[in-house]
Amino acid sequence: MALEFGLFKESTGPLIPIGRRIEYYHVSGINFKAKNPDTDQYRLIGNKLVSEQTNLEIWCPIQLPEGAEIIAAVAYGDNVNDTWELYRTNTVTNDNDNVAIAPINTESVDISTFAQSHIVDGSKHTYSMKINIGDIDNGIGGARITYLTKE
């Protein structure tokens, strides 16, 4: 059991508010799909998606529990010059809000700067991650979303 000090629990990682617990959503590189599946070229090697063209855009749905508070995200791959973006899409208007953006292998912990609210509301939004792979033979191994839920 974690020790509690004021409003937060003792932790070796991020500060965790009392009554909340930290959880992780992991997605493998093979769960990403090309934006243009009929023409985009890539191959799957183990759990990794590897580009066979320049400027490959890939997407993956992110399914988090209702009420989860997104606190960080990262995507792992071969080229730190590539970027990932976490989006929240309005289910009525189909408008995208950028929740986070960073280079590959860089964790974004400044989620609230981008999103009006980083609390998952499945009645209004869906979530997805987009990655742009710039060069041939660069790949994506996966991604991780860190979030808080109630204990």
C-alpha positions in Angstrom: 0.0 0.0 0.0 1.3 3.4 -0.9 1.9 6.0 1.8 -0.4 9.0 1.6 0.8 12.6 2.0 -1.9 15.3 1.8 -3.6 15.0 -1.7 -1.1 12.6 -3.3 0.2 9.0 -2.7 3.9 8.3 -2.5 5.1 7.2 -5.9 8.4 6.6 -7.7 6.7 8.0 -10.9 4.2 10.8 -11.4 2.2 12.2 -8.5 -1.0 10.1 -8.1 -4.0 11.8 -6.4 -5.5 9.9 -3.5 -8.4 7.7 -4.6 -6.9 7.2 -8.1 -4.6 4.6 -9.6 -2.3 4.7 -12.6 -3.1 2.4 -15.5 -1.5 1.8 -19.0 -3.0 1.1 -22.4 -0.5 -0.6 -24.7 -0.8 -1.1 -28.4 1.5 -3.2 -30.7 2.9 -1.8 -33.9 0.9 -4.4 -35.9 -2.4 -2.8 -34.6 -1.7 0.4 -36.7 -3.3 0.5 -40.1 -2.2 2.5 -43.2 -4.3 5.6 -44.1 -4.5 4.4 -47.7 -4.5 0.6 -47.4 -4.9 -0.1 -51.1 -1.8 1.9 -52.1 0.5 2.3 -49.0 3.3 -0.1 -48.7 4.5 -1.7 -45.4 5.3 -5.0 -43.9 4.8 -6.6 -40.5 7.8 -8.1 -38.7 6.8 -9.7 -35.4 4.9 -7.0 -33.5 6.4 -4.2 -35.6 5.0 -2.3 -38.6 7.8 -1.3 -41.0 7.4 1.2 -43.9 8.3 0.3 -47.4 7.8 3.8 -48.7 8.5 7.4 -47.7 5.9 9.4 -45.7 3.7 6.5 -44.6 0.8 7.7 -42.4 -0.6 5.1 -40.0 -3.5 5.2 -37.5 -4.7 3.1 -34.6 -7.9 3.3 -32.5 -7.2 3.9 -28.8 -9.9 2.5 -26.4 -9.8 3.8 -22.9 -12.3 3.3 -20.1 -15.0 5.9 -19.5 -13.8 8.6 -17.1 -10.1 7.8 -17.5 -7.8 10.9 -17.2 -5.0 10.8 -19.8 -1.8 11.9 -18.3 0.9 10.8 -20.7 1.5 9.1 -24.1 4.4 7.8 -26.2 5.0 5.9 -29.4 8.1 3.7 -29.9 9.9 3.4 -33.2 13.1 3.5 -35.2 13.4 7.2 -36.1 13.2 10.0 -33.6 12.6 12.4 -36.5 9.1 10.8 -37.0 6.2 12.1 -35.0 3.1 10.7 -33.3 -0.1 12.5 -32.4 -2.9 11.5 -30.1 -6.4 12.7 -31.3 -9.8 13.0 -29.7 -12.6 13.0 -32.4 -16.0 14.4 -31.8 -18.6 11.6 -32.7 -21.1 14.1 -34.0 -19.0 16.6 -36.0 -16.0 14.3 -36.7 -13.7 17.2 -35.7 -10.3 16.2 -34.4 -8.7 17.8 -31.3 -5.0 17.2 -30.8 -4.5 15.7 -27.3 -0.7 15.3 -27.6 2.1 15.4 -30.1 5.8 14.4 -29.8 8.7 12.8 -31.6 8.9 9.0 -31.7 10.3 7.6 -28.4 9.4 10.9 -26.6 6.7 10.8 -23.9 4.3 13.7 -23.8 3.2 14.5 -20.3 1.8 17.9 -21.1 -1.6 16.5 -22.2 -3.7 19.3 -20.7 -2.0 22.0 -22.8 -3.5 20.6 -26.0 -6.9 19.2 -24.9 -9.7 21.2 -23.5 -10.4 18.3 -21.3 -8.3 15.1 -21.0 -11.0 13.1 -19.3 -12.4 10.3 -21.6 -16.0 10.8 -22.4 -17.1 8.0 -24.7 -20.5 9.6 -25.3 -18.9 12.5 -27.2 -15.5 11.3 -28.4 -13.4 8.5 -29.8 -9.6 8.4 -29.6 -6.9 7.5 -32.1 -3.1 7.8 -32.6 -1.5 8.9 -35.9 2.1 8.3 -36.7 4.0 9.6 -39.7 6.9 7.4 -40.8 9.2 9.4 -43.0 11.7 6.9 -44.4 11.7 3.4 -45.9 12.7 0.6 -43.5 11.7 2.6 -40.4 9.2 1.0 -38.2 6.8 1.4 -35.2 7.0 -1.1 -32.4 4.0 0.2 -30.4 2.6 2.9 -28.2 1.5 3.4 -24.6 -1.1 5.7 -23.0 -0.8 6.4 -19.3 -4.0 7.3 -17.5 -5.6 7.5 -14.1 -8.8 5.7 -12.9 -10.7 5.7 -9.7 -9.6 3.1 -7.1 
